[in-house]
């Protein structure tokens, strides 16, 4: 019977194709004591200066625990630093070259950027201690006080494709752009990606928000070591999966998730705000790469919530024997796509597809949390960015968010960035988000 089995369990033990699907309320961290001596930076391979770049390792590697936490950090597990590794050191021309290579307008670049991969402590699905990684970037402008940006990435199936690891990722380019305009950036990899242990709990609201808020705490501790200060108001933006995550992290900050940070602005890009509608469209093969999207959703949510008793209830033979192992974080999107049929109709059983089209019970309740990420009243303006040419996440998702914001009396705008595809949407939107953030207090 589909959607009745108790979950088999989720391992949280320590252990580039960007897609668009579900996303990130808040788990509070427990207080504990950590030990430390002086914090040091371990340079990444081929650290460069000037117009050069630092190449991140092709796959994540574990780094040694970092010492030197101050008294506050020693008392707090959530957000305390485990390690800091330099992964990029670019002058302004180096940043502009990188953005142009990624297809992003580099006209707003003003400063060079230094970026570090930071491993920090956070909490897992049940509040258990774990670690996660992020990219923390700062401008090389000598300014002590910096505006704070939280950048939340889109759907990523391979743990090595996140900004803290993959030098060529669009998310790395986005972080460099924000930092080159004079801002500090915290770009969490979420749980189970980058150097985080276990498997990514795709679409789990609490885990996404907790990892993102703890990333901000760790970013603040990181820049403080360089005698720099993060502004309390956080400018939150994210793409695809990161669109709903933007709204959830913003809601958590507005409700006091952290005693220091506050919500400063919201700029979600091409988010699947109607996740029920998105998954139903994937079941009907109305989404580009529908079988891959829906398979990621099905395997991740089965691990978290128990969607089926056996893989054969959801997947047709012979895929029922292989699909779950593909989504372990260690397979690239290209490998997974090659191993799956092109359509959901070929991959899934008719019963499973019907259940996705008309969810009930537990599935309906879990989806509701991700269908209502805009159903609140932000105290700051919300600027939505989407493209009518997007065939992965339909433009109607932005309208869905708009309707909820309107019903709550929230100030908001929606900008159509044109006839571009899903990944083209973020490239077009990023310079517009910079202009929006330039007007933020």
C-alpha positions as CSV (number, residue, x, y, z in Angstrom):
1,X,0.0,0.0,0.0
2,X,1.6,3.3,-1.1
3,X,2.2,6.0,1.5
4,X,1.4,3.8,4.5
5,X,4.8,2.4,5.6
6,X,6.8,3.9,8.5
7,X,10.0,5.4,7.1
8,X,13.0,3.0,6.9
9,X,15.2,5.6,8.5
10,X,17.6,8.4,7.5
11,X,21.3,8.3,8.2
12,X,22.7,11.5,9.5
13,X,26.0,9.9,10.7
14,X,29.1,11.9,9.6
15,X,30.1,10.3,6.5
16,X,26.3,20.5,-13.1
17,X,23.0,20.2,-13.6
18,X,20.9,22.4,-11.4
19,X,17.3,21.3,-11.2
20,X,14.2,23.0,-9.9
21,X,11.9,21.4,-7.4
22,X,11.0,21.4,-3.7
23,X,12.5,23.4,-0.9
24,X,13.1,24.5,2.4
25,X,10.2,25.9,10.4
26,X,12.9,26.0,12.4
27,X,14.7,23.6,14.7
28,X,16.4,25.2,17.7
29,X,19.9,24.1,18.5
30,X,20.9,22.7,21.8
31,X,23.7,24.3,23.8
32,X,26.9,22.3,24.4
33,X,30.6,22.9,24.9
34,X,33.2,22.7,22.2
35,X,37.0,22.8,22.7
36,X,39.3,25.0,20.7
37,X,42.6,26.7,20.2
38,X,43.6,29.2,17.4
39,X,41.6,29.2,14.1
40,X,43.6,28.6,11.0
41,X,42.9,28.6,7.3
42,X,43.8,25.5,5.4
43,X,44.4,26.6,1.8
44,X,42.5,24.7,-1.0
45,X,44.4,23.3,-3.9
46,X,46.0,25.8,-6.4
47,X,45.2,28.9,-4.4
48,X,45.6,31.9,-6.7
49,X,45.8,35.6,-6.4
50,X,45.2,38.4,-8.9
51,X,43.1,37.3,-11.8
52,X,43.7,33.7,-11.0
53,X,41.2,31.4,-9.4
54,X,41.3,28.7,-6.8
55,X,40.0,25.4,-8.1
56,X,37.9,23.5,-5.6
57,X,38.4,19.8,-5.4
58,X,36.3,17.8,-7.8
59,X,34.7,15.8,-5.0
60,X,34.2,16.9,-1.4
61,X,36.9,16.0,1.1
62,X,36.9,16.1,4.9
63,X,39.0,18.7,6.6
64,X,40.5,18.8,10.1
65,X,38.6,20.4,13.0
66,X,39.3,24.0,13.4
67,X,40.3,25.4,16.8
68,X,40.1,28.9,18.3
69,X,36.4,29.4,19.0
70,X,35.6,32.3,21.4
71,X,33.6,31.9,24.5
72,X,30.2,32.3,22.7
73,X,31.1,29.8,20.0
74,X,32.3,27.3,22.7
75,X,28.9,27.3,24.3
76,X,26.9,26.8,21.1
77,X,26.9,23.7,18.9
78,X,24.6,25.2,16.2
79,X,26.5,27.5,14.0
80,X,29.9,26.9,15.5
81,X,32.9,26.3,13.1
82,X,34.5,23.0,12.4
83,X,36.9,24.0,9.6
84,X,37.7,26.9,7.2
85,X,39.3,26.3,3.8
86,X,40.2,29.0,1.3
87,X,38.8,28.1,-2.1
88,X,38.9,31.3,-4.1
89,X,40.9,34.5,-4.1
90,X,40.2,36.7,-7.1
91,X,40.6,40.4,-8.0
92,X,37.8,42.2,-9.7
93,X,38.9,41.2,-13.2
94,X,39.0,37.6,-12.1
95,X,35.5,37.8,-10.8
96,X,34.2,39.4,-14.0
97,X,35.9,36.8,-16.1
98,X,34.3,34.0,-14.1
99,X,30.8,35.7,-14.4
100,X,31.1,36.2,-18.1
101,X,32.1,32.5,-18.5
102,X,28.9,31.6,-16.6
103,X,26.8,33.8,-18.8
104,X,26.1,36.4,-16.1
105,X,26.4,40.2,-16.7
106,X,29.5,41.4,-14.9
107,X,28.9,45.1,-15.1
108,X,28.2,45.4,-11.4
109,X,31.5,43.9,-10.2
110,X,33.4,46.4,-8.1
111,X,35.7,44.4,-5.9
112,X,37.8,41.3,-5.7
113,X,36.5,38.4,-3.6
114,X,37.9,35.9,-1.1
115,X,35.8,32.8,-0.5
116,X,36.1,30.0,2.0
117,X,34.4,26.6,2.4
118,X,33.2,26.6,6.0
119,X,32.1,23.4,7.8
120,X,29.9,24.1,10.7
121,X,27.8,22.4,13.3
122,X,24.0,22.2,12.9
123,X,21.1,19.8,13.6
124,X,19.6,16.9,11.6
125,X,16.1,15.8,11.0
126,X,15.4,14.9,14.6
127,X,17.5,17.5,16.2
128,X,20.6,15.3,16.4
129,X,24.0,17.0,16.1
130,X,25.6,16.9,12.6
131,X,27.6,19.1,10.4
132,X,27.1,20.9,7.1
133,X,29.1,23.0,4.8
134,X,28.7,26.4,3.0
135,X,30.6,29.0,1.0
136,X,31.3,32.2,2.8
137,X,32.6,35.1,0.6
138,X,33.6,38.6,1.4
139,X,34.7,41.5,-0.8
140,X,38.3,42.7,-0.8
141,X,37.4,46.3,-0.1
142,X,38.7,46.8,3.4
143,X,35.3,47.8,4.7
144,X,34.6,46.5,8.2
145,X,30.8,46.4,8.3
146,X,29.2,44.4,5.5
147,X,25.6,43.8,4.3
148,X,24.6,40.2,4.7
149,X,23.3,38.0,1.9
150,X,22.0,34.5,2.3
151,X,22.0,32.6,-1.1
152,X,20.0,29.4,-1.3
153,X,20.7,27.1,-4.1
154,X,18.5,25.0,-6.4
155,X,18.0,21.3,-6.7
156,X,21.3,19.4,-6.7
157,X,21.6,15.6,-6.8
158,X,25.4,15.4,-6.7
159,X,27.0,16.5,-3.5
160,X,30.0,17.9,-5.3
161,X,28.0,20.4,-7.4
162,X,27.4,22.9,-4.7
163,X,29.0,26.3,-4.5
164,X,31.5,25.4,-1.7
165,X,33.0,22.6,-3.9
166,X,32.3,23.2,-7.6
167,X,34.2,26.2,-8.9
168,X,32.2,26.1,-12.2
169,X,28.8,26.0,-10.6
170,X,26.3,28.8,-11.3
171,X,25.9,29.1,-7.5
172,X,29.6,29.8,-7.1
173,X,29.2,32.5,-9.7
174,X,26.2,34.0,-7.9
175,X,28.1,34.2,-4.6
176,X,31.0,35.9,-6.4
177,X,28.7,38.4,-7.9
178,X,27.0,39.3,-4.6
179,X,30.4,39.6,-2.8
180,X,32.0,41.6,-5.6
181,X,29.3,44.3,-5.0
182,X,30.6,44.8,-1.4
183,X,28.5,42.3,0.5
184,X,29.3,39.2,2.6
185,X,27.6,36.0,1.4
186,X,26.5,32.9,3.3
187,X,25.6,30.1,0.8
188,X,24.7,26.9,2.6
189,X,25.0,23.6,0.9
190,X,22.1,22.2,3.0
191,X,22.4,18.9,4.8
192,X,24.0,15.9,3.0
193,X,25.6,18.0,0.2
194,X,29.1,19.4,-0.1
195,X,31.0,18.1,2.9
196,X,27.9,17.4,4.9
197,X,27.5,13.7,6.0
198,X,24.6,11.4,5.0
199,X,22.0,11.9,2.2
200,X,20.3,15.2,1.4
201,X,16.8,15.4,2.9
202,X,15.4,16.9,-0.2
203,X,12.4,19.2,0.5
204,X,12.5,18.9,4.3
205,X,11.4,22.3,5.5
206,X,12.8,22.2,9.0
207,X,16.2,20.8,8.0
208,X,16.6,23.3,5.2
209,X,15.8,26.3,7.4
210,X,17.9,25.1,10.3
211,X,21.0,24.5,8.2
212,X,20.6,27.9,6.5
213,X,20.2,29.9,9.8
214,X,23.1,28.0,11.4
215,X,25.1,28.8,8.3
216,X,24.5,32.5,8.9
217,X,25.8,32.1,12.5
218,X,28.9,30.3,11.2
219,X,29.4,33.0,8.6
220,X,29.3,35.7,11.2
221,X,31.9,33.8,13.3
222,X,34.1,33.4,10.2
223,X,34.2,37.1,9.3
224,X,34.6,38.2,12.9
225,X,38.0,36.4,12.9
226,X,39.0,39.0,10.3
227,X,37.7,41.9,12.4
228,X,34.7,42.3,10.1
229,X,31.0,42.6,11.1
230,X,27.9,41.3,9.4
231,X,24.9,43.6,9.2
232,X,21.9,42.2,11.2
233,X,19.5,42.6,8.3
234,X,19.8,39.6,5.9
235,X,19.1,39.9,2.2
236,X,17.7,36.5,1.3
237,X,17.6,35.2,-2.3
238,X,17.6,31.8,-3.9
239,X,16.9,29.9,-7.1
240,X,14.5,27.1,-7.9
241,X,14.5,24.9,-4.7
242,X,16.0,27.9,-3.1
243,X,12.9,30.0,-4.0
244,X,10.6,28.4,-1.4
245,X,13.7,28.1,0.8
246,X,14.0,31.9,0.6
247,X,10.5,32.4,1.8
248,X,10.9,29.9,4.6
249,X,14.2,31.3,5.9
250,X,12.8,34.8,5.7
251,X,9.8,33.8,7.7
252,X,12.0,32.1,10.3
253,X,14.2,35.2,10.6
254,X,11.2,37.5,10.9
255,X,9.9,35.3,13.7
256,X,13.1,35.5,15.7
257,X,14.9,32.3,14.7
258,X,18.2,34.0,15.6
259,X,18.8,36.6,18.4
260,X,21.1,38.6,16.1
261,X,19.9,38.3,12.5
262,X,16.8,40.0,11.1
263,X,15.0,39.8,7.8
264,X,16.1,42.6,5.4
265,X,14.8,41.7,1.9
266,X,13.4,38.7,-0.1
267,X,14.2,37.9,-3.7
268,X,13.1,34.4,-4.7
269,X,13.9,33.3,-8.3
270,X,11.9,30.7,-10.3
271,X,10.7,28.8,-7.2
272,X,8.2,25.8,-7.3
273,X,5.8,27.5,-4.9
274,X,3.0,25.1,-5.8
275,X,4.9,21.9,-5.2
276,X,1.7,19.8,-5.5
277,X,1.1,21.2,-8.9
278,X,4.8,20.8,-9.9
279,X,4.9,17.1,-9.0
280,X,1.5,16.5,-10.7
281,X,2.9,18.1,-13.8
282,X,6.0,15.9,-13.6
283,X,3.7,12.8,-13.2
284,X,2.0,13.9,-16.5
285,X,5.4,14.5,-18.2
286,X,4.7,18.2,-18.6
287,X,8.0,19.1,-17.0
288,X,11.5,19.0,-18.6
289,X,13.4,16.0,-17.1
290,X,10.1,14.9,-15.4
291,X,11.3,11.4,-14.6
292,X,14.5,12.6,-12.8
293,X,12.6,15.3,-10.8
294,X,9.9,12.9,-9.7
295,X,12.3,10.1,-8.9
296,X,14.4,12.4,-6.7
297,X,11.2,13.5,-4.9
298,X,9.9,10.0,-4.5
299,X,13.2,8.5,-3.1
300,X,13.9,11.4,-0.8
301,X,10.4,11.6,0.6
302,X,10.2,7.8,1.0
303,X,13.4,8.0,3.2
304,X,11.9,10.8,5.3
305,X,8.2,9.9,5.4
306,X,7.7,6.4,4.1
307,X,5.9,6.7,0.8
308,X,5.8,3.1,-0.3
309,X,6.4,-0.3,1.3
310,X,8.7,-1.6,-1.5
311,X,10.3,0.2,-4.5
312,X,8.2,-2.0,-6.8
313,X,5.1,-0.2,-5.6
314,X,6.4,3.1,-7.1
315,X,8.8,2.1,-9.8
316,X,8.4,-0.2,-12.8
317,X,10.8,-3.1,-13.3
318,X,13.7,-3.1,-13.8
319,X,14.1,0.4,-12.3
320,X,12.7,-0.7,-9.0
321,X,16.0,-2.4,-8.3
322,X,18.3,0.5,-9.1
323,X,16.6,3.9,-8.7
324,X,17.1,4.4,-4.9
325,X,20.8,3.8,-5.1
326,X,21.2,6.5,-7.8
327,X,20.0,9.2,-5.4
328,X,22.8,8.8,-2.8
329,X,24.5,12.1,-3.4
330,X,27.4,10.4,-5.1
331,X,26.0,10.1,-8.6
332,X,26.1,13.1,-11.0
333,X,22.9,14.3,-12.7
334,X,24.2,13.1,-16.1
335,X,24.7,9.6,-14.7
336,X,21.3,9.5,-13.2
337,X,19.6,10.8,-16.4
338,X,21.4,8.2,-18.4
339,X,20.1,5.4,-16.1
340,X,16.5,6.5,-16.2
341,X,13.9,6.5,-18.9
342,X,12.9,9.9,-20.4
343,X,9.3,9.9,-19.1
344,X,7.6,9.4,-15.8
345,X,5.1,7.1,-17.5
346,X,8.0,4.7,-18.3
347,X,9.5,4.9,-14.8
348,X,6.6,4.8,-12.4
349,X,3.7,2.5,-11.8
350,X,0.2,3.9,-12.7
351,X,-0.8,3.6,-9.1
352,X,2.0,5.8,-7.9
353,X,1.4,8.4,-10.6
354,X,-2.3,8.6,-9.6
355,X,-1.3,9.1,-6.0
356,X,1.0,12.0,-7.0
357,X,-1.7,13.6,-9.1
358,X,-4.3,13.3,-6.3
359,X,-2.3,13.2,-3.0
360,X,-4.2,12.3,0.2
361,X,-3.4,11.7,3.9
362,X,0.2,12.0,4.9
363,X,1.5,13.0,1.5
364,X,-1.1,15.8,1.2
365,X,-0.1,17.1,4.7
366,X,3.6,17.1,3.9
367,X,3.0,18.8,0.5
368,X,0.9,21.5,2.1
369,X,3.9,22.9,4.0
370,X,5.6,23.5,0.6
371,X,2.5,24.8,-1.1
372,X,2.2,27.6,1.4
373,X,5.7,29.0,1.7
374,X,4.4,32.4,0.6
375,X,1.3,32.3,2.9
376,X,2.4,34.9,5.5
377,X,3.0,38.6,5.7
378,X,6.7,39.7,5.3
379,X,7.5,43.0,6.9
380,X,9.8,43.7,4.0
381,X,8.9,43.9,0.3
382,X,9.1,40.7,-1.7
383,X,10.4,40.8,-5.3
384,X,9.7,37.6,-7.3
385,X,11.7,36.8,-10.4
386,X,10.6,34.2,-13.0
387,X,10.5,33.7,-16.7
388,X,7.6,32.8,-18.9
389,X,10.0,30.7,-21.0
390,X,10.8,28.4,-18.1
391,X,9.7,24.9,-19.0
392,X,11.0,23.3,-15.8
393,X,9.1,25.4,-13.2
394,X,6.1,27.0,-14.8
395,X,5.6,30.8,-14.4
396,X,2.2,30.0,-12.7
397,X,4.3,29.1,-9.6
398,X,5.2,32.7,-9.2
399,X,1.5,33.6,-9.6
400,X,0.7,31.1,-6.9
401,X,3.1,32.9,-4.5
402,X,1.7,36.3,-5.5
403,X,-1.8,35.3,-4.6
404,X,-0.8,34.2,-1.2
405,X,1.2,37.3,-0.5
406,X,-1.8,39.4,-1.7
407,X,-4.2,37.6,0.5
408,X,-1.9,38.5,3.5
409,X,-1.5,42.1,2.5
410,X,2.2,41.8,1.8
411,X,4.0,44.3,-0.5
412,X,5.4,42.4,-3.5
413,X,6.4,42.6,-7.2
414,X,6.9,40.0,-9.9
415,X,9.3,40.5,-12.8
416,X,9.3,38.4,-15.9
417,X,12.9,38.1,-17.1
418,X,11.9,37.0,-20.5
419,X,11.8,34.0,-22.9
420,X,14.6,32.0,-21.3
421,X,14.8,28.5,-19.8
422,X,15.1,27.6,-16.2
423,X,18.8,28.0,-15.7
424,X,18.7,31.1,-17.9
425,X,16.2,32.6,-15.5
426,X,18.7,32.9,-12.7
427,X,21.4,34.3,-14.9
428,X,19.1,37.1,-16.0
429,X,17.6,37.7,-12.6
430,X,20.9,38.0,-10.6
431,X,21.8,41.5,-11.8
432,X,18.2,42.6,-11.0
433,X,18.5,41.2,-7.5
434,X,21.7,43.2,-7.0
435,X,19.8,46.4,-8.0
436,X,17.0,45.5,-5.6
437,X,19.5,44.9,-2.7
438,X,21.2,48.2,-3.5
439,X,18.0,49.9,-2.3
440,X,17.7,47.9,0.9
441,X,18.4,49.8,4.1
